Amino acid sequence: MAAKAPAEDTTAVTRTYTFEELKDQIEPIRTRIRNMIRALSGYFVDKAEIVELMAVATLAQEPLLLVGRPGTAKSDLVVRFCQALGVGGNEYFEYMLTKFTEPSEIVGPIDINRLKDGRYMRRTNGKLPEATVVFLDEIFKSNSAILNTLLTIINERKFYQDGKPVPVAMKMLFAATNEIPEFSELDALKDRFILKVESRSVKDRYFDELLDAGISGEVYRAFNRRPWADLCSLEDFVKAKAYLDHIMRQGATQAEGNDRQKYFPPENYSLFKRILKTLEKEDGVEVSDRKVVKLYRLLRARAFLFHGGVVQKSDLVLLRYIPNRIQDIQIIRERVDRLLKID
């Protein structure tokens, strides 16, 4: 009698942490993440704001879009950030998309042997479904087949094997683009990136610093050195998110008040609502119901990471990064800064 084939593993294993497990770990974790932000920022010129935003998005596990012309360090930021977290090998998936990119290049080719048995399965080794951190360059140049696949992965963190939903391992998605096209078929994908940050050229303001940092980077590469590597871990971010989830769950179930009442002071909450209404009314920024909820979680994540949990006025700088059109990025930034009275 033939041996029975082992059952297929169709789930992405995710470690579940209890509040008791995490409570004594969380301060060292926050310290490591903040130290990583500071140290990694030192290897770039005028990119500290972006590194900080990458950390906040990773903690919240919300996709982040980097926008900028070629040569403005978008890819380098993502690669070094992942190296700082010790993410490599099959944990990291990077791909540049074009209109000719096929789903098999992203989620894996069809397994021909299983297809002969009537199974429509993909071989996912080394592809997006098995990666914990994903970087997709030129994301808006993808075709409709890729867009449909990505929307399912971003929205539900799953893809389909033989018609059945299978969880992906992805904890964080970074994407980059030189521009944000205004085609309606891309609206759904653009809306999934709650935060979009511009990586600008720095040569006009920091010519000498840029040259020095660039030469240092070439030397590090020549000698295969990565002094920014392994400053903390992706697991630190996973644990920090799990701890924050526990805190928010407690806030949602406590009789004396919800999470918002405890962690979002009324004056800052009113300012949050007023800024969103102003951006909608005066600048035409689309703020969906989903975006409001996601922004709240991102604000809580930033506050939790940098000063313990209560949302401060300074955390509302995240509202700089919510426009969907590239021509609005600087306008919205200036508008938010004026409303927050930031010079």
C-alpha positions, 0 to 999 in steps of 0.5 A: 500500500502506497504511503499517504502524501503529507498534507499541504501546508497552506497557511502562513504561520504567525506567532501569537504573543500574549500581553504578559509575554510582551509587557517586560520586553516592550521598552527595550524593543522601542529603544532598539527601534528608535536607535535603529531609526537614528543610526540608519538615518545617519547613512543618508542625507536628509532622509531621516523623515522617510526612515522614521515614516518607514518605521511607523508604517512597518510597526502598523504593517501598513503599505508605504509608497515612496515617490520621487525621480530616479536617483533619489535613493528610494530603492537604497532606503528600502534595501538598507532598512531591510538590512537594518532589520536583518531581513534577507534571503527568501524573507525579502522579495523585490521586483520591478514591475512593467506592463508586461509583468506576469503574475507568475513572476510575482506569486510563482509559476504554475506547478506543471506536475500538479497541473497534470493531476488537475491542481492549479498550484503555484511554486512560491519558493522565493516569490512574494507569498513567502516573503515577510517584507516586499518591495515593488518598484514602479508599482503603477506600471503593472497591468490589470492581472498584477493589479488584481493580484496585488489588491487581494494580497494588500487587502486580505493578505492572501492569494489563491492556490487551486481556488482556495485562499492561502495567507501570505507571510508579508508583514510589510509592503514598500513600493516606489514610483517616479510618478503617480498616474491619474488613471481611474483603474489605479484608484483602488491601488493608490487608496491602499497606500494610506501614506505616500512620501516624496524622496527629493533630490538633495544635491542643491541643498547638501552637495558636499554631504551628498558627495561624502555619503555617496563615496562612503556608500561606494566604499562600503559596497566595495568591501562588502560592509554593511554597518547599518545591518542588524540594528534591530529585527523585524520581530521587534516590530511584530512584537511592538504591533502585537503589544499595541493591538493588546492595548487597543483591544483593552481600550475597546472593552473597558467600561470606563472609556474607549481607546480614543478617549484614553489615548487621543486627547480631545484637543488633538482629536478635534484638530485631527478631524478639522485638518481632514475636513479642511484637506477634503474641502479646500484641497480635494483630498479623498478621505475614505472611511477606510483611510480614517480608520487606518490613519487612526491606527497609524497615529497610535502607532507613531505615538506608541513608538516615540512617546508611550502611546498618547497621541500628541499634536506632533503625531499629526504630521502623518497627515502630510502624507495622505494625498493621492496626486503627486502635484498635491504632495507639497501643497498638502504638506504646507497646508498641514504644517500651517494648520499645525503651526509648524515652521 
